[in-house]
Amino acid sequence: MSATGRASLAFFAGTWALLAAFRAHAPLHLDTARDLLIARDCALGLHCPGAGPRSSFGGLLQGATWPRLLELREQFGWSLAALEHAADLLLACAAAVVPLVARRIGAPANALTWALWFPATLWTIGYPRLWNPTPWPLALVLTFLALLQAARSGSAVVFGLAAGSLALAVDVHVAAAVMVPLAIAVAAAGARRPVVALPLAAGVFVGALAWLSPGAFAENRATLAPYAAALLAGAGLAVAVGLIARRWFVGDGDRRARLVAVVACAYGSVALALLSLITGHGLDPRYFAPIATPAAIVLGMRGSSLLGPRWRVALLVAVAAGHIALWAVQRVVDRQFRLIEAEAVAAELYGRGLAFGDLYRHVRGPRAFDLVGTLAALEPNDGRTAGRDGLDWLIVRAPRAALPSPVPDAWQVVELGDSHVAVIVAAAPTVAIEPVEVCGDGDCTRVAVDVDRFAQGPGMQWSARAHAGLVGLPGRFAGASAVTYRLARRTDAPSRHIVVFPDDCGRWQVDGERGDVVAFTVAPRRRCRWWLPPFAEVDVRDLALSSLVASAGADSPQ
């Protein structure tokens, strides 16, 4: 076996071993729930437009590659744990390709290269979350493999392959489109016959996008139509830059490919940063995923000449130890539900004959908003309807050691497979969430607690269940310094105290309980979801329940 082959095997084995043995489980996340619902639509034949969810990246639709992978889970009945293993396998396959990319520029693919690539890749795709960027590294690594080989050979056919790989990367996540001008410039500069390579690559790129995701392609084309002149001007500028740079694309293939890798790092850093500022989305780490591979290879090549073997091994050990530490901290410190644990909770709730409509508006506990969206994606497809009993469901993840002995009869304890359990406590609510009055900076309105009808894509209304929210609030109160929720309370019911859990909105405050009204105040943050306050009702005489909510991070009962 060649040195490159041995390096590929080592990269694959090391990545797979770390991820398989020390898997930091994916947390609950609304994007994951939304994608699972889109995949379910396709698997059940309800609606499958060949498109993914709507992105925050210019409002463009993501491609269908990730939902299609999730659709396999629906069709074959895989558990969410199996989905995590599949995601890890894709990442290990991406790692195996990195040495092949390094070989294209004559760079070593050693422990230092892997130690740079592995954490950068995990960081930029938001590991351990399962969402659109999860399969991105493999598509991006294949793109650079083909692009660097095209720069070496100058072959129009290889540039066509690079265009197809880039189309796959864009289909996985639209942020990869920022690399299109670079690819155009490289084709103009490095192709033996640009007049053939450029039209061929353009045709392959557009055709692959239309074939992979026809729904996303059609809508994104309409979205970008008003900017067609600017886009064509940008493509023309990239061609001009490439033609001017042809004089630098002389010499051996290693030199040309190395030049492309270095330019990709510089261009990607600047272009991605500027694009995030232009779109107003902020400098999100995932925007830099397209340059993780060339940056790791270029820096690894430079570092190999500066660091001795012992330092390179030490860095590798530090990266592996850091990953294991992340796994250990999540298991010991993080109290939120994992995605794989939601299946056990869903089995218990839906096993009682409940429907999603019985849970929407009625789930209480820490990060209930994320749990509700995930439960929507896990509802059995058996035609069940809501309207059973109107109970509230307090759902808490707690250490098994925190359970009282004996466990109260009203509690349902669900085993989660480690030292934690899910505790489900049903109770008739005294606080009504309809109607809800919301005030921000003196402006008050009454809103309905309903599924926000923000369509993820053409006809994708069902996926909005993952982003169920208070309709109309995001635009109305997003700029408010503080927001107050007022919920009605039954005066004929036994009084209970209110506890609140922390969430992405910051620290919720209970302003007071005045007769038939309970008021909550919060200062919204950027990632704050417009939903109900994360509260629960607790009888302070119930010491077991008070201890349970305190162990889950709630304020002390008032």
C-alpha positions in Angstrom: 0.0 0.0 0.0 1.3 3.5 -0.9 2.1 6.1 1.8 -1.1 8.0 0.7 -3.2 4.9 1.1 -1.8 4.2 4.5 -2.5 7.8 5.5 -6.1 7.6 4.2 -6.7 4.4 6.2 -5.2 6.0 9.3 -7.3 9.2 8.9 -10.4 7.1 8.5 -9.7 4.7 11.4 -8.7 7.5 13.8 -11.8 9.6 13.0 -14.1 6.7 13.2 -12.6 5.3 16.4 -12.9 8.7 18.2 -16.5 9.4 17.0 -17.7 5.9 17.6 -16.2 5.4 21.0 -16.8 8.9 22.3 -19.9 10.2 20.6 -21.2 13.4 22.1 -24.9 12.8 21.4 -26.7 15.4 19.3 -28.9 17.8 21.4 -32.4 18.6 20.6 -32.6 21.3 17.9 -35.4 22.8 15.9 -33.5 22.5 12.6 -33.2 18.8 13.2 -36.9 18.4 13.9 -37.8 20.4 10.9 -35.5 18.3 8.6 -37.0 15.1 10.1 -40.5 16.4 9.2 -39.5 17.2 5.7 -38.1 13.7 5.3 -41.2 12.2 6.7 -43.3 14.1 4.1 -41.3 12.5 1.4 -41.2 9.0 2.9 -45.0 9.1 3.3 -45.6 10.5 -0.2 -47.4 13.6 1.2 -45.2 16.3 -0.3 -41.7 16.0 -1.7 -40.7 19.0 -3.8 -37.1 18.2 -4.2 -36.0 20.9 -1.8 -34.6 21.3 1.7 -35.5 23.9 4.3 -35.3 27.6 3.9 -32.0 28.9 5.1 -31.1 32.1 6.8 -28.4 32.6 4.1 -30.2 35.1 1.9 -33.5 33.3 2.3 -32.4 30.7 -0.2 -33.7 27.1 -0.1 -31.3 24.4 0.9 -31.0 21.4 -1.3 -32.6 18.0 -0.8 -29.4 16.0 -0.1 -29.7 16.0 3.7 -33.5 15.4 3.8 -33.0 12.5 1.4 -30.5 10.9 3.9 -33.1 11.4 6.6 -35.7 9.9 4.4 -33.7 6.6 4.4 -34.1 6.6 8.2 -37.9 6.8 7.7 -38.0 4.1 5.0 -35.8 1.6 6.8 -37.0 2.4 10.3 -33.6 3.3 11.7 -33.3 4.8 15.2 -31.9 8.2 15.7 -28.8 6.6 17.2 -28.3 4.9 13.8 -28.5 8.3 12.2 -25.7 9.5 14.5 -23.6 6.5 13.4 -24.3 7.2 9.7 -23.2 10.9 10.2 -20.0 9.7 11.9 -19.3 7.4 9.0 -19.7 10.2 6.5 -17.3 12.3 8.5 -14.8 9.4 8.6 -15.0 9.0 4.9 -14.3 12.7 4.4 -11.2 12.3 6.6 -10.0 9.4 4.4 -10.1 11.7 1.3 -7.9 14.4 3.0 -4.6 12.7 2.3 -5.6 12.4 -1.4 -6.2 16.1 -1.5 -2.8 16.8 0.2 -1.1 14.6 -2.4 -2.4 16.9 -5.1 -0.2 19.7 -3.8 2.7 17.5 -2.8 2.0 18.0 0.9 2.4 15.5 3.6 -0.8 14.1 5.2 0.5 13.4 8.7 -0.6 13.6 12.3 -0.4 17.4 12.2 -2.7 17.6 9.2 -5.3 15.5 10.9 -4.9 17.3 14.2 -5.8 20.6 12.3 -8.5 19.2 10.1 -10.5 17.2 12.6 -11.3 19.9 15.2 -11.8 22.6 12.5 -14.3 20.4 10.7 -16.3 19.5 13.8 -16.3 23.2 14.9 -17.5 24.5 11.5 -20.4 21.9 11.1 -21.7 22.5 14.6 -20.9 19.0 15.9 -22.6 17.1 17.6 -25.8 18.7 16.2 -27.5 16.9 13.3 -28.5 19.3 10.6 -27.8 20.4 7.0 -24.0 20.9 7.5 -23.5 17.4 8.9 -22.7 15.7 5.6 -21.0 18.8 4.2 -17.3 17.8 4.9 -17.4 14.9 2.5 -18.8 17.1 -0.4 -16.3 19.8 0.3 -13.3 17.5 0.4 -14.4 15.9 -2.8 -14.7 19.3 -4.4 -11.1 20.3 -3.5 -9.9 16.9 -4.6 -11.4 17.4 -8.1 -10.5 21.2 -8.3 -6.8 20.6 -7.4 -6.5 17.7 -9.8 -8.1 19.9 -12.5 -5.6 22.7 -11.7 -2.8 20.1 -12.1 -4.0 18.6 -15.3 -5.8 21.5 -17.0 -8.4 18.9 -18.3 -11.8 20.3 -19.1 -13.3 16.9 -18.1 -11.8 17.1 -14.6 -13.0 20.7 -14.3 -16.5 19.3 -15.1 -16.1 16.8 -12.3 -15.0 19.6 -9.9 -18.2 21.5 -10.9 -20.3 18.5 -10.1 -18.7 18.1 -6.7 -19.2 21.8 -6.0 -22.9 21.5 -7.0 -23.2 18.7 -4.4 -21.6 20.9 -1.8 -23.9 23.8 -2.6 -26.9 21.4 -2.5 -25.9 20.3 1.0 -25.5 23.9 2.2 -26.0 27.0 0.1 -23.1 28.8 1.8 -20.7 26.7 -0.4 -21.9 28.9 -3.3 -19.4 31.5 -2.2 -16.7 29.3 -3.7 -18.2 29.5 -7.2 -16.2 32.6 -8.2 -13.0 30.9 -7.1 -13.8 27.8 -9.1 -14.5 30.0 -12.2 -11.3 31.9 -11.8 -9.3 28.6 -11.4 -10.9 27.2 -14.5 -10.1 30.3 -16.5 -6.5 30.3 -15.2 -5.6 26.6 -15.2 -7.6 25.0 -18.0 -5.7 24.1 -21.2 -8.7 25.3 -23.2 -10.8 27.7 -21.1 -13.3 28.2 -24.0 -14.2 24.5 -23.5 -13.7 24.1 -19.8 -15.8 27.0 -18.6 -19.0 26.2 -20.6 -18.7 22.5 -19.7 -18.2 23.2 -16.0 -21.1 25.7 -16.0 -23.4 23.3 -17.6 -22.5 20.5 -15.2 -22.9 22.8 -12.2 -26.3 24.1 -13.2 -27.5 20.7 -14.4 -26.4 18.9 -11.2 -28.2 21.5 -9.0 -31.4 21.1 -11.1 -31.2 17.3 -10.9 -30.4 17.0 -7.2 -33.0 19.5 -6.0 -35.5 20.6 -8.7 -37.7 22.4 -6.2 -34.9 24.3 -4.6 -33.4 25.1 -8.0 -36.6 26.6 -9.3 -37.3 28.7 -6.3 -33.7 29.9 -5.8 -33.6 30.8 -9.5 -36.7 33.0 -9.0 -35.2 34.5 -5.8 -31.9 35.4 -7.6 -33.5 36.6 -10.9 -33.6 40.3 -9.9 -29.8 40.0 -9.3 -29.0 38.3 -12.6 -27.1 41.2 -14.0 -24.9 41.5 -10.9 -24.3 37.7 -10.8 -23.3 37.7 -14.5 -21.0 40.6 -13.9 -19.4 38.8 -11.0 -18.9 35.7 -13.1 -17.4 37.8 -15.8 -15.0 39.4 -13.3 -14.0 36.0 -12.1 -13.2 34.9 -15.6 -11.2 38.1 -16.2 -9.2 37.6 -13.0 -8.5 34.0 -14.0 -7.3 34.9 -17.5 -5.0 37.6 -16.1 -3.6 35.0 -13.7 -2.8 32.4 -16.4 0.8 33.5 -16.5 1.2 32.2 -12.9 -0.3 28.8 -13.8 2.9 27.6 -15.3 5.4 25.0 -14.1 4.7 21.6 -12.5 1.3 20.4 -11.3 2.2 20.6 -7.6 3.0 24.3 -7.9 -0.3 25.1 -9.6 -2.4 23.0 -7.2 -0.5 24.6 -4.2 -1.3 28.0 -5.5 -5.0 27.2 -5.7 -5.0 25.8 -2.2 -3.3 29.0 -0.8 -5.6 31.3 -2.7 -8.7 29.3 -1.6 -7.7 29.9 2.0 -7.2 33.6 1.6 -10.2 34.2 -0.7 -12.5 32.0 1.5 -11.6 33.8 4.7 -12.3 37.3 3.2 -15.3 36.4 1.1 -17.1 34.4 3.8 -16.5 37.1 6.4 -17.8 39.8 4.1 -20.8 37.7 3.0 -21.8 37.2 6.6 -21.7 40.9 7.3 -23.7 41.7 4.1 -26.4 39.2 4.9 -26.5 40.4 8.5 -26.4 36.8 9.8 -23.3 37.3 11.8 -19.9 35.5 11.6 -21.1 31.9 12.1 -18.4 29.3 12.2 -20.1 27.1 9.6 -19.4 29.7 7.0 -15.8 28.7 7.1 -16.4 25.0 6.5 -15.5 25.4 2.8 -11.9 26.3 3.6 -11.3 23.8 6.5 -9.6 21.2 4.3 -7.2 23.4 2.3 -6.3 25.4 5.4 -5.5 22.3 7.4 -3.3 21.0 4.5 -1.5 24.2 3.9 -0.9 24.9 7.6 0.1 21.3 8.2 2.6 21.5 5.4 4.1 24.7 6.9 4.0 23.3 10.5 5.8 20.1 9.5 8.9 22.1 8.7 8.7 24.0 12.0 7.6 21.4 14.5 9.4 18.2 15.3 7.8 14.8 15.4 7.3 14.9 19.1 5.4 18.2 18.9 3.2 16.9 16.1 2.4 13.8 18.1 1.7 15.9 21.2 -0.8 18.0 19.2 -2.5 14.9 17.9 -2.8 13.6 21.5 -4.2 17.0 22.6 -6.9 17.0 19.9 -7.9 13.4 20.8 -8.0 14.3 24.5 -10.0 17.4 23.8 -12.6 15.4 21.9 -12.9 12.9 24.8 -13.2 15.8 27.2 -16.1 17.2 25.2 -17.8 13.8 25.4 -17.1 13.6 29.2 -18.4 17.1 29.9 -21.6 16.5 28.0 -22.3 13.3 29.9 -21.6 14.9 33.3 -22.6 18.6 33.0 -25.1 19.1 30.2 -28.6 18.6 31.5 -30.6 19.0 28.3 -32.3 16.2 26.4 -30.3 14.4 23.7 -31.9 13.7 20.4 -31.8 9.9 20.9 -33.5 10.3 24.3 -36.5 12.0 22.7 -37.5 8.7 21.1 -38.0 7.1 24.5 -40.1 10.1 25.7 -42.1 10.0 22.5 -42.8 6.3 22.8 -44.1 6.9 26.3 -46.4 9.8 25.4 -47.7 8.5 22.2 -48.1 5.1 23.8 -50.8 6.7 25.9 -52.7 7.5 22.7 -51.8 11.2 22.8 -51.4 13.2 19.5 -49.1 16.1 18.8 -52.0 18.4 19.3 -52.3 17.2 22.9 -48.6 18.1 23.5 -48.3 21.4 21.6 -49.1 24.1 24.1 -49.0 21.6 27.0 -45.3 20.5 27.3 -43.6 22.1 30.3 -40.0 21.9 31.4 -36.5 23.0 30.4 -36.2 23.7 26.6 -39.7 22.6 26.1 -39.8 24.4 22.8 -37.1 22.1 21.3 -38.7 19.0 22.8 -42.1 19.9 21.3 -40.6 20.3 17.8 -38.8 16.9 18.1 -42.0 15.2 19.3 -43.8 16.5 16.3 -41.3 14.7 14.1 -41.7 11.4 16.1 -45.5 11.2 16.1 -46.8 7.9 14.8 -48.4 8.0 11.4 -51.6 6.3 12.4 -54.2 9.1 11.9 -54.6 9.9 15.6 -56.3 13.2 16.5 -55.9 15.5 19.4 -58.4 16.4 22.1 -58.1 13.9 24.9 -57.8 15.6 28.3 -56.0 19.0 28.2 -53.4 18.1 30.8 -50.1 19.8 31.1 -47.0 17.5 30.8 -44.0 18.4 32.8 -41.0 16.6 31.3 -37.7 16.8 33.0 -34.4 15.0 32.4 -32.8 14.2 35.8 -30.0 12.0 37.2 -31.4 8.7 38.4 -29.8 9.4 41.8 -31.9 12.5 42.2 -35.2 10.5 42.2 -36.9 10.3 45.6 -37.5 6.9 47.2 -40.2 5.9 46.8 -41.0 7.5 43.4 -44.5 9.2 43.6 -47.2 7.1 41.9 -48.1 10.1 39.6 -44.7 10.2 38.1 -43.8 8.2 35.0 -40.1 7.4 34.9 -38.6 6.7 31.4 -35.2 5.0 31.3 -32.7 6.8 29.0 -30.0 4.2 28.9 -27.4 5.8 31.2 -27.4 7.5 34.6 -30.3 9.7 33.6 -34.0 9.3 33.3 -36.9 11.3 31.9 -39.6 12.1 34.4 -43.1 12.8 33.1 -45.6 14.4 35.5 -49.2 15.1 34.3 -51.4 17.7 36.0 -54.4 19.8 35.2 -53.2 23.3 34.5 -54.3 26.4 36.4 -52.6 28.8 34.0 -54.3 29.2 30.6 -52.1 30.1 27.7 -54.9 31.3 25.5 -55.2 34.2 25.0 -51.7 35.5 25.7 -51.1 39.2 26.0 -47.5 40.3 25.1 -46.1 43.7 25.7 -42.8 45.3 24.5 -41.8 48.9 25.3 -45.4 49.8 26.0 -46.9 48.2 22.9 -49.2 45.3 23.8 -51.1 42.8 21.7 -53.0 39.6 22.1 -51.7 36.7 20.1 -52.8 33.2 19.3 -50.8 30.2 20.3 -50.6 28.5 17.0 -48.2 27.0 14.5 -46.4 29.7 12.7 -47.3 29.3 9.0 -43.8 30.3 7.8 -43.4 27.9 4.9 -40.0 26.3 4.7 -40.4 25.8 1.0 -43.1 25.3 -1.6 -45.9 23.4 0.1 -43.8 22.5 3.2 -46.4 23.6 5.7 -46.1 20.5 7.9 -42.4 21.2 8.7 -43.5 24.5 10.4 -44.6 22.3 13.3 -41.0 22.2 14.4 -40.9 26.0 14.6 -44.3 26.4 16.3 -44.4 29.9 17.7 -46.5 32.9 18.6 -47.7 34.2 15.3 -46.7 37.8 14.5 -44.3 38.4 17.5 -40.9 38.1 15.8 -41.4 41.2 13.6 -43.3 43.2 16.2 -41.1 42.9 19.3 -37.7 41.7 18.1 -36.2 45.1 18.8 -37.8 45.5 22.2 -35.5 45.9 25.2 -37.8 43.8 27.4 -40.9 41.8 26.7 -43.7 40.9 29.1 -46.1 38.0 28.8 -49.4 38.0 30.7 -51.2 34.7 31.0 -54.6 34.2 32.5 -55.0 32.1 35.7 -58.0 30.3 36.9 -59.1 31.7 40.3 -61.3 28.7 41.1 -58.3 26.3 41.1 -55.9 25.5 43.9 -53.0 27.9 43.9 -49.7 26.7 42.7 -46.3 28.5 42.5 -44.6 29.2 39.3 -41.0 28.2 38.5 -39.1 29.2 35.3 -36.3 27.4 33.5 -33.3 29.0 31.8 -33.3 29.1 27.9 -31.8 31.0 25.0 -33.8 34.1 25.9 -31.8 34.7 29.0 -33.2 34.7 32.5 -36.9 34.8 32.7 -38.5 36.6 35.6 -41.8 36.1 37.2 -43.1 39.6 37.8 -45.9 38.5 40.1 -49.2 36.8 40.4 -51.9 39.3 40.6 -55.3 37.7 41.0 -56.1 36.1 37.7 -52.9 37.1 35.8 -49.4 35.7 35.9 -46.7 38.0 34.3 -43.3 37.0 33.0 -40.6 39.4 31.7 -37.5 38.6 29.6 -34.9 40.5 27.6 -34.8 38.9 24.1 -31.5 37.7 22.7 -30.5 36.9 19.1 -31.3 33.2 19.4 -34.4 33.7 21.5 -37.4 31.8 20.2 -40.8 33.5 20.3 -42.6 30.9 22.3 -44.2 30.6 25.8 -42.2 31.3 28.9 -40.4 28.1 30.0 -42.5 27.7 33.2 -44.1 25.0 35.3 -46.6 25.0 38.1 -45.5 23.5 41.4 -47.2 22.9 44.7 -44.5 23.8 47.2 -46.0 21.3 49.6 -44.9 18.6 47.1 -41.2 18.4 48.2 -40.4 15.7 45.7 -41.6 17.7 42.7 -39.9 20.9 44.1 -36.6 19.0 44.3 -37.1 17.5 40.8 -37.5 20.9 39.1 -34.6 22.4 41.1 -32.4 19.6 39.8 -33.4 20.5 36.3 -32.2 24.1 36.7 -35.5 25.8 37.6 -35.8 28.7 40.0 -36.9 28.0 43.5 -40.7 27.9 43.8 -42.0 31.3 44.8 
